[in-house]
Protein backbone atom coordinates (compact mmCIF):
# COMPACT_ATOMS: atom_id res chain seq x y z
CA UNK A 1 0.00 0.00 0.00
CA UNK A 2 1.21 3.51 -0.79
CA UNK A 3 2.22 5.47 2.29
CA UNK A 4 0.89 9.01 1.88
CA UNK A 5 3.39 11.86 2.03
CA UNK A 6 2.59 15.28 3.47
CA UNK A 7 5.24 17.97 3.03
CA UNK A 8 5.29 21.36 4.73
CA UNK A 9 6.83 24.05 2.52
CA UNK A 10 7.73 26.91 4.84
CA UNK A 11 8.95 29.06 1.94
CA UNK A 12 10.91 32.15 3.07
CA UNK A 13 9.54 32.05 6.60
CA UNK A 14 11.34 31.34 9.82
CA UNK A 15 14.64 32.40 11.29
CA UNK A 16 16.58 29.67 13.04
CA UNK A 17 15.08 29.97 16.51
CA UNK A 18 11.44 30.03 15.41
CA UNK A 19 12.06 27.24 12.91
CA UNK A 20 13.47 25.07 15.69
CA UNK A 21 10.41 25.80 17.86
CA UNK A 22 8.01 24.87 15.06
CA UNK A 23 9.91 21.68 14.22
CA UNK A 24 9.95 20.71 17.91
CA UNK A 25 6.20 21.27 18.16
CA UNK A 26 5.56 19.06 15.14
CA UNK A 27 7.74 16.28 16.53
CA UNK A 28 6.22 16.40 19.99
CA UNK A 29 2.62 16.51 18.75
CA UNK A 30 3.35 13.53 16.53
CA UNK A 31 4.69 11.62 19.53
CA UNK A 32 1.35 11.94 21.26
CA UNK A 33 -0.59 10.96 18.15
CA UNK A 34 1.46 8.69 15.89
CA UNK A 35 0.61 8.76 12.22
CA UNK A 36 0.71 6.34 9.29
CA UNK A 37 1.53 9.24 7.06
CA UNK A 38 5.08 10.13 6.07
CA UNK A 39 5.77 13.74 7.01
CA UNK A 40 8.53 16.04 5.75
CA UNK A 41 9.23 19.70 6.40
CA UNK A 42 11.07 22.12 4.15
CA UNK A 43 12.41 25.13 6.06
CA UNK A 44 14.52 27.86 4.44
CA UNK A 45 18.16 26.90 3.76
CA UNK A 46 19.51 28.76 6.79
CA UNK A 47 17.24 26.82 9.16
CA UNK A 48 17.98 23.36 7.71
CA UNK A 49 20.72 22.49 10.22
CA UNK A 50 18.74 23.48 13.33
CA UNK A 51 15.58 21.85 12.08
CA UNK A 52 17.61 18.76 11.18
CA UNK A 53 18.78 18.60 14.80
CA UNK A 54 15.18 18.77 16.03
CA UNK A 55 14.15 15.95 13.69
CA UNK A 56 16.88 13.54 14.79
CA UNK A 57 15.30 10.40 16.28
CA UNK A 58 11.91 11.39 14.88
CA UNK A 59 10.07 10.01 11.85
CA UNK A 60 9.80 13.50 10.31
CA UNK A 61 12.01 13.97 7.24
CA UNK A 62 14.03 17.02 6.31
CA UNK A 63 13.37 18.62 2.92
CA UNK A 64 14.86 21.54 0.99
CA UNK A 65 12.93 23.94 -1.22
CA UNK A 66 15.32 24.10 -4.17
CA UNK A 67 18.89 23.45 -5.27
CA UNK A 68 21.27 24.07 -8.14
CA UNK A 69 21.95 21.36 -10.72
CA UNK A 70 25.74 21.42 -10.48
CA UNK A 71 27.50 19.91 -7.46
CA UNK A 72 29.79 22.96 -7.05
CA UNK A 73 31.15 25.90 -8.99
CA UNK A 74 30.83 29.58 -9.77
CA UNK A 75 27.10 29.99 -9.08
CA UNK A 76 26.83 32.88 -6.65
CA UNK A 77 23.98 32.52 -4.20
CA UNK A 78 23.17 28.91 -5.03
CA UNK A 79 23.16 25.72 -2.94
CA UNK A 80 23.92 22.30 -4.40
CA UNK A 81 22.45 18.84 -3.90
CA UNK A 82 25.59 17.42 -2.22
CA UNK A 83 25.42 20.30 0.29
CA UNK A 84 21.82 19.44 1.09
CA UNK A 85 22.54 15.75 1.34
CA UNK A 86 25.44 16.46 3.70
CA UNK A 87 23.14 18.14 6.21
CA UNK A 88 20.59 15.36 6.13
CA UNK A 89 17.96 16.38 3.57
CA UNK A 90 16.00 13.48 2.18
CA UNK A 91 13.73 15.43 -0.15
CA UNK A 92 14.16 18.46 -2.39
CA UNK A 93 11.18 20.35 -3.82
CA UNK A 94 11.91 21.26 -7.46
CA UNK A 95 10.13 23.43 -9.99
CA UNK A 96 7.79 25.08 -7.51
CA UNK A 97 5.65 27.63 -9.32
CA UNK A 98 7.27 30.46 -7.35
CA UNK A 99 10.63 29.29 -8.71
CA UNK A 100 9.22 29.02 -12.21
CA UNK A 101 7.37 32.34 -12.25
CA UNK A 102 9.42 34.66 -10.02
CA UNK A 103 12.86 33.25 -10.78
CA UNK A 104 12.16 32.12 -14.35
CA UNK A 105 13.21 28.51 -13.88
CA UNK A 106 12.71 26.53 -17.03
CA UNK A 107 11.84 22.87 -17.42
CA UNK A 108 15.37 22.06 -18.67
CA UNK A 109 16.89 23.44 -15.47
CA UNK A 110 14.40 21.46 -13.42
CA UNK A 111 15.32 18.27 -15.31
CA UNK A 112 18.98 18.78 -14.45
CA UNK A 113 18.09 19.48 -10.83
CA UNK A 114 16.17 16.20 -10.61
CA UNK A 115 19.28 14.34 -11.79
CA UNK A 116 21.51 16.08 -9.29
CA UNK A 117 19.12 15.39 -6.40
CA UNK A 118 18.59 11.72 -7.19
CA UNK A 119 22.34 11.25 -7.76
CA UNK A 120 22.72 12.14 -4.07
CA UNK A 121 20.16 9.50 -3.07
CA UNK A 122 17.64 12.16 -2.13
CA UNK A 123 14.09 12.18 -3.48
CA UNK A 124 12.84 14.95 -5.76
CA UNK A 125 9.38 16.46 -5.44
CA UNK A 126 8.63 17.76 -8.93
CA UNK A 127 5.96 20.48 -8.99
CA UNK A 128 3.74 21.06 -12.01
CA UNK A 129 0.62 23.12 -12.54
CA UNK A 130 -1.20 25.58 -14.77
CA UNK A 131 -1.94 29.29 -14.40
CA UNK A 132 -5.50 30.62 -14.28
CA UNK A 133 -5.30 31.81 -17.89
CA UNK A 134 -4.14 28.39 -19.00
CA UNK A 135 -7.00 26.74 -17.11
CA UNK A 136 -9.52 29.14 -18.61
CA UNK A 137 -8.03 28.43 -22.02
CA UNK A 138 -8.64 24.71 -21.45
CA UNK A 139 -4.91 24.08 -21.55
CA UNK A 140 -4.41 22.44 -18.15
CA UNK A 141 -3.65 18.92 -19.35
CA UNK A 142 -1.48 20.19 -22.20
CA UNK A 143 0.60 22.37 -19.84
CA UNK A 144 1.02 19.73 -17.15
CA UNK A 145 1.95 17.11 -19.76
CA UNK A 146 4.52 19.44 -21.31
CA UNK A 147 6.03 20.16 -17.90
CA UNK A 148 6.31 16.44 -17.21
CA UNK A 149 7.72 15.72 -20.67
CA UNK A 150 10.37 18.41 -20.42
CA UNK A 151 11.37 17.57 -16.87
CA UNK A 152 11.52 13.81 -17.34
CA UNK A 153 12.38 13.10 -20.96
CA UNK A 154 16.17 13.17 -20.71
CA UNK A 155 16.36 11.28 -17.45
CA UNK A 156 17.21 7.63 -16.92
CA UNK A 157 13.99 5.61 -16.66
CA UNK A 158 14.84 4.46 -13.16
CA UNK A 159 14.76 8.03 -11.85
CA UNK A 160 10.99 7.79 -11.62
CA UNK A 161 11.44 5.58 -8.54
CA UNK A 162 13.08 8.51 -6.71
CA UNK A 163 10.42 11.04 -7.52
CA UNK A 164 7.18 12.43 -6.18
CA UNK A 165 5.02 14.67 -8.34
CA UNK A 166 3.07 17.56 -6.84
CA UNK A 167 0.21 19.00 -8.85
CA UNK A 168 -0.12 22.60 -7.76
CA UNK A 169 -2.41 24.82 -9.83
CA UNK A 170 -0.71 28.23 -9.73
CA UNK A 171 -4.03 29.99 -9.12
CA UNK A 172 -4.60 27.95 -5.96
CA UNK A 173 -1.26 28.64 -4.28
CA UNK A 174 -1.52 31.02 -1.36
CA UNK A 175 -4.87 32.30 -2.56
CA UNK A 176 -7.20 30.40 -0.25
CA UNK A 177 -8.89 29.05 -3.36
CA UNK A 178 -8.16 25.35 -3.61
CA UNK A 179 -8.98 23.29 -6.68
CA UNK A 180 -12.21 21.33 -6.42
CA UNK A 181 -11.98 17.57 -5.85
CA UNK A 182 -13.22 17.09 -9.44
CA UNK A 183 -10.48 19.32 -10.85
CA UNK A 184 -7.81 17.61 -8.75
CA UNK A 185 -9.07 14.17 -9.63
CA UNK A 186 -9.08 14.91 -13.35
CA UNK A 187 -5.47 16.15 -13.42
CA UNK A 188 -4.17 13.43 -11.10
CA UNK A 189 -5.77 10.75 -13.30
CA UNK A 190 -4.05 12.28 -16.33
CA UNK A 191 -0.67 12.36 -14.57
CA UNK A 192 -1.10 8.74 -13.49
CA UNK A 193 -1.96 7.69 -17.02
CA UNK A 194 1.02 9.62 -18.36
CA UNK A 195 3.34 7.81 -15.93
CA UNK A 196 1.89 4.37 -16.68
CA UNK A 197 2.24 4.92 -20.39
CA UNK A 198 5.76 6.28 -20.22
CA UNK A 199 7.26 4.13 -17.49
CA UNK A 200 5.10 1.00 -17.30
CA UNK A 201 2.24 0.15 -14.98
CA UNK A 202 4.31 -0.94 -11.98
CA UNK A 203 6.65 2.07 -11.93
CA UNK A 204 3.92 4.49 -12.97
CA UNK A 205 1.57 3.35 -10.23
CA UNK A 206 4.28 3.60 -7.58
CA UNK A 207 4.89 7.35 -7.93
CA UNK A 208 3.14 9.34 -5.22
CA UNK A 209 1.05 12.20 -6.55
CA UNK A 210 0.67 15.11 -4.13
CA UNK A 211 -1.81 17.94 -4.41
CA UNK A 212 -0.83 21.45 -3.32
CA UNK A 213 -2.63 24.80 -3.29
CA UNK A 214 -4.47 26.20 -0.28
CA UNK A 215 -4.75 22.86 1.51
CA UNK A 216 -6.23 23.51 4.95
CA UNK A 217 -7.63 21.31 7.72
CA UNK A 218 -11.12 22.21 6.43
CA UNK A 219 -10.59 20.87 2.91
CA UNK A 220 -7.95 18.19 3.53
CA UNK A 221 -10.40 15.39 4.14
CA UNK A 222 -12.29 15.74 0.86
CA UNK A 223 -9.03 16.08 -1.08
CA UNK A 224 -7.40 13.11 0.68
CA UNK A 225 -10.32 10.90 -0.37
CA UNK A 226 -9.54 11.32 -4.07
CA UNK A 227 -8.30 8.10 -5.55
CA UNK A 228 -5.07 9.36 -7.09
CA UNK A 229 -4.12 11.80 -4.32
CA UNK A 230 -1.27 10.26 -2.33
CA UNK A 231 -0.26 13.27 -0.27
CA UNK A 232 -0.15 17.05 0.02
CA UNK A 233 2.33 19.85 -0.40
CA UNK A 234 1.26 22.44 2.14
CA UNK A 235 2.41 26.06 2.28
CA UNK A 236 0.67 28.54 4.60
CA UNK A 237 -1.02 25.94 6.78
CA UNK A 238 2.31 24.24 7.51
CA UNK A 239 3.56 27.22 9.52
CA UNK A 240 1.76 25.99 12.62
CA UNK A 241 2.05 22.48 14.00
CA UNK A 242 -1.60 21.88 14.73
CA UNK A 243 -3.20 22.63 11.36
CA UNK A 244 -0.30 20.97 9.56
CA UNK A 245 -0.74 17.73 11.47
CA UNK A 246 -4.51 17.94 11.16
CA UNK A 247 -4.02 18.03 7.38
CA UNK A 248 -1.75 14.98 7.51
CA UNK A 249 -4.31 13.26 9.68
CA UNK A 250 -6.84 13.42 6.86
CA UNK A 251 -5.00 10.43 5.34
CA UNK A 252 -5.14 8.46 8.59
CA UNK A 253 -8.91 8.70 8.53
CA UNK A 254 -9.18 7.36 5.00
P1 LIG B 1 -0.30 27.16 -0.01
O1 LIG B 1 1.08 26.85 -0.77
O2 LIG B 1 -0.66 25.91 0.76
O3 LIG B 1 0.02 28.32 0.90
O4 LIG B 1 -1.29 27.48 -1.05
C1 LIG B 1 1.30 25.60 -1.36
C2 LIG B 1 2.65 25.58 -1.99
O5 LIG B 1 3.12 26.63 -2.44
O6 LIG B 1 3.30 24.52 -2.06
Boltz pocket constraint, residues with backbone or C-beta under 6 A from the ligand:
constraints:
  - pocket:
      binder: B
      contacts: [[A, 9], [A, 168], [A, 172], [A, 173], [A, 174], [A, 175], [A, 176], [A, 212], [A, 213], [A, 214], [A, 215], [A, 233], [A, 234], [A, 235], [A, 236], [A, 237]]
      max_distance: 6.0
